[in-house]
């Protein structure tokens, strides 16, 4: 089936997760009133459902270990991910809270109205930037689906500060490190310059380096990290997923590798500056 093909209501069930209801997706306008799934909505739904499948082990873990787990979805936009998670994991239980963080007032207002319509009483919506959001003291799972540029760093910082047991980050476009590479050309070792001498390579290498740093940073704070693909490239060009599970208080070996990488490349992404401090970031 072609990625851009419209799917009529008779074939939609094959696109959904086992316990996912078409009624919820109609409320979210991911399905039409007739129950059809258009190409753009299919792309969004594929991304959300793939992420739900990949974080299910984390959700099973926190619901098993904690009486009232807190799941936080930051940069939530229309809260598609949050609503799907609530239907599949929270609605059938009597405990737990799902917090969605979004800075755009109109999207927060719409999500609140939908949650009230659906009777999702343990969904809470916070209107704030990710780095300024007041979250519960203890977070058990934090997700960020396509938080743009340094917003993914803000999500990572919130996860570490609130000692999240699990983290799932799907970065979007990233520009900060590419600019830092450009500014650091005079100080970087000559044999590394070829990796980002051209603007195109600088953007691509900067994006890759950003996520390598993020993974190492999580590892240094005691997370066991897996980096994998979110969905097929036909559904999203921003397709990298960073999964973290907190297993230790810290990892000094990962911190040493991170420090060496930062020194070699001359970069200092936002998450590094915030969590490790300006002085330590390039030490």
Legacy VTK file of the C-alpha trace (Angstrom):
# vtk DataFile Version 3.0
C-alpha trace
ASCII
DATASET POLYDATA
POINTS 283 float
0.000 0.000 0.000
1.321 3.429 -0.896
2.099 5.731 2.017
-0.079 8.545 0.593
-3.118 6.365 -0.150
-6.411 7.154 1.545
-7.894 4.278 3.558
-11.661 3.899 3.749
-13.528 2.864 6.893
-13.734 -0.790 5.843
-9.935 -1.134 5.983
-9.114 1.211 8.874
-9.156 -1.508 11.580
-5.933 -2.965 10.156
-4.192 0.376 10.795
-5.128 0.553 14.485
-3.696 -0.952 17.647
-5.675 -3.924 19.046
-7.663 -1.989 21.676
-7.704 1.368 19.876
-11.163 2.779 19.196
-12.181 4.568 15.996
-14.432 6.767 18.144
-11.457 8.346 19.907
-9.692 8.938 16.603
-12.798 10.627 15.211
-12.841 12.933 18.233
-9.195 13.787 17.540
-10.038 14.323 13.843
-7.558 11.652 12.830
-10.462 9.778 11.281
-13.159 11.516 9.273
-16.807 11.415 10.361
-17.264 8.511 7.972
-14.374 6.665 9.600
-11.921 7.119 6.732
-8.209 7.724 7.257
-6.593 10.227 4.920
-2.932 10.186 4.006
-1.730 12.959 6.336
-3.645 11.598 9.327
-2.315 8.107 8.587
1.239 9.437 8.766
0.555 11.059 12.159
-1.231 7.998 13.487
1.599 5.689 12.394
4.115 7.790 14.337
1.962 7.865 17.473
1.088 4.169 17.367
4.676 3.085 16.734
5.799 5.123 19.728
3.007 3.673 21.883
4.161 0.175 20.979
7.761 0.979 21.803
6.966 2.527 25.204
4.498 -0.182 26.220
7.177 -2.113 28.184
7.933 1.084 30.109
4.250 1.650 30.856
3.763 -1.957 31.927
6.761 -1.548 34.235
5.582 1.647 35.949
2.004 0.429 36.368
3.338 -2.740 37.966
5.768 -1.010 40.324
3.899 2.153 41.338
0.339 2.552 42.646
-0.303 5.812 40.758
2.288 6.380 38.019
2.739 9.800 36.439
3.306 9.987 32.696
4.304 13.349 31.200
4.122 14.183 27.502
5.938 17.438 26.735
5.589 19.554 23.621
2.332 17.690 23.190
0.740 19.773 20.429
-2.758 18.376 19.855
-2.062 15.700 22.490
-2.657 12.826 20.068
-0.088 10.733 21.905
-1.531 11.571 25.307
-5.095 10.677 24.342
-4.035 7.368 22.812
-1.950 6.500 25.880
-4.839 7.380 28.182
-7.326 5.221 26.286
-5.028 2.205 26.159
-3.383 2.343 29.603
-5.220 4.711 31.972
-8.931 4.408 31.149
-9.069 0.755 32.221
-7.370 1.533 35.541
-8.454 3.697 38.455
-5.073 5.241 39.224
-2.350 7.227 37.520
-2.143 10.630 35.898
-1.180 11.785 32.415
0.160 15.336 32.110
0.442 17.056 28.721
2.631 20.154 28.388
2.066 22.576 25.489
2.869 26.282 25.107
0.119 27.194 22.601
-3.031 28.300 24.405
-5.435 27.321 21.626
-4.152 23.740 21.528
-4.335 23.419 25.317
-7.916 24.751 25.314
-8.955 22.292 22.594
-7.336 19.364 24.394
-9.063 20.227 27.667
-12.414 20.309 25.872
-11.769 16.932 24.258
-10.701 15.354 27.543
-13.895 16.605 29.203
-15.971 15.291 26.300
-14.319 11.879 26.572
-14.514 11.730 30.364
-10.733 11.458 30.726
-10.604 12.848 34.232
-6.969 12.033 34.977
-5.569 13.923 32.009
-4.101 17.271 33.006
-2.956 19.983 30.622
-0.235 22.503 31.414
0.127 25.614 29.277
3.859 26.326 29.404
7.136 26.003 27.573
8.845 22.703 28.365
11.675 24.293 30.338
9.241 26.422 32.364
6.616 23.774 33.095
5.879 22.884 36.708
5.704 19.109 36.753
4.907 16.661 39.552
7.922 16.092 41.764
8.102 12.464 40.656
7.715 11.461 37.010
7.724 7.804 35.996
7.721 8.145 32.198
8.445 11.267 30.155
7.828 11.394 26.409
8.527 14.000 23.731
7.419 13.342 20.162
9.107 15.702 17.686
9.996 18.493 20.104
11.863 20.901 17.849
15.536 21.928 18.194
16.479 22.568 21.845
12.975 21.626 23.071
14.165 18.013 23.105
17.011 19.136 25.375
14.429 20.761 27.637
12.550 17.466 27.755
15.729 15.588 28.629
16.495 18.067 31.419
13.005 17.680 32.882
13.336 13.892 32.800
16.654 13.934 34.648
15.575 16.537 37.188
12.396 14.637 38.025
14.221 11.304 38.101
11.978 9.779 35.446
12.213 6.003 35.455
11.770 5.933 31.686
12.372 8.455 28.899
11.268 8.357 25.250
12.520 11.178 23.025
11.879 11.585 19.290
13.924 14.645 18.270
12.819 16.914 15.446
14.842 19.533 13.549
18.076 20.597 15.261
20.102 23.718 14.548
21.983 24.674 17.706
24.932 22.298 17.381
25.370 22.981 13.650
25.936 26.644 14.487
28.319 25.694 17.282
30.316 23.537 14.857
30.577 26.468 12.486
31.850 28.718 15.277
34.302 26.061 16.519
36.079 25.409 13.194
39.227 27.234 14.259
39.640 25.141 17.423
38.648 21.664 16.224
41.344 19.185 15.247
42.050 19.412 11.481
41.228 15.751 10.806
37.683 16.319 12.089
36.942 19.384 9.976
36.129 17.340 6.884
33.098 15.924 8.722
31.343 19.290 8.691
33.225 21.596 6.322
30.191 21.942 4.031
26.931 23.482 5.230
24.895 20.402 4.289
27.265 18.087 6.142
27.308 20.484 9.081
23.519 20.259 9.407
23.480 16.470 9.100
26.527 15.883 11.292
25.233 18.438 13.795
21.923 16.613 14.038
23.655 13.259 14.519
26.108 14.685 17.043
23.271 16.302 19.003
21.556 12.968 19.512
24.812 11.162 20.323
25.426 13.742 23.054
21.873 13.347 24.341
22.259 9.580 24.581
25.588 9.873 26.388
24.168 12.493 28.725
21.328 10.182 29.712
23.809 7.355 30.209
25.954 9.563 32.426
22.918 10.100 34.681
22.432 6.364 35.076
20.098 5.520 32.212
20.363 2.425 30.086
19.893 3.844 26.593
18.641 2.344 23.345
18.593 4.313 20.091
16.338 2.943 17.387
14.018 3.812 14.501
10.549 5.150 15.269
8.660 4.279 12.078
9.278 3.784 8.385
10.878 6.712 6.548
7.731 7.108 4.475
5.923 8.246 7.632
8.556 10.579 9.072
11.958 11.926 8.070
12.663 12.703 11.739
12.790 9.089 12.725
15.252 8.592 15.586
13.992 7.400 18.951
16.046 7.631 22.145
14.774 5.337 24.887
16.180 5.494 28.401
15.565 3.405 31.516
17.031 4.600 34.815
19.073 1.807 36.365
21.861 3.611 38.269
22.461 6.913 40.007
25.298 7.775 37.618
27.685 6.314 35.053
31.171 7.802 35.283
32.457 5.953 32.235
29.700 7.472 30.077
30.440 10.889 31.570
34.103 10.551 30.614
33.171 9.617 27.032
30.805 12.571 26.904
33.448 15.006 28.167
35.934 13.729 25.581
33.410 14.100 22.757
32.484 17.638 23.783
36.133 18.628 23.987
36.947 17.101 20.600
34.085 18.789 18.765
33.897 22.075 20.654
30.131 21.922 21.105
27.962 22.413 24.174
24.269 21.661 23.594
21.636 23.176 25.854
21.010 20.002 27.873
24.713 19.788 28.665
24.903 23.428 29.709
21.876 23.136 31.979
22.628 19.784 33.607
26.403 19.946 33.825
26.920 23.693 34.052
28.627 26.092 31.640
32.020 25.578 33.205
31.942 21.782 33.097
30.332 21.458 29.661
33.576 21.964 27.739
36.032 21.134 30.503
LINES 1 284
283 0 1 2 3 4 5 6 7 8 9 10 11 12 13 14 15 16 17 18 19 20 21 22 23 24 25 26 27 28 29 30 31 32 33 34 35 36 37 38 39 40 41 42 43 44 45 46 47 48 49 50 51 52 53 54 55 56 57 58 59 60 61 62 63 64 65 66 67 68 69 70 71 72 73 74 75 76 77 78 79 80 81 82 83 84 85 86 87 88 89 90 91 92 93 94 95 96 97 98 99 100 101 102 103 104 105 106 107 108 109 110 111 112 113 114 115 116 117 118 119 120 121 122 123 124 125 126 127 128 129 130 131 132 133 134 135 136 137 138 139 140 141 142 143 144 145 146 147 148 149 150 151 152 153 154 155 156 157 158 159 160 161 162 163 164 165 166 167 168 169 170 171 172 173 174 175 176 177 178 179 180 181 182 183 184 185 186 187 188 189 190 191 192 193 194 195 196 197 198 199 200 201 202 203 204 205 206 207 208 209 210 211 212 213 214 215 216 217 218 219 220 221 222 223 224 225 226 227 228 229 230 231 232 233 234 235 236 237 238 239 240 241 242 243 244 245 246 247 248 249 250 251 252 253 254 255 256 257 258 259 260 261 262 263 264 265 266 267 268 269 270 271 272 273 274 275 276 277 278 279 280 281 282
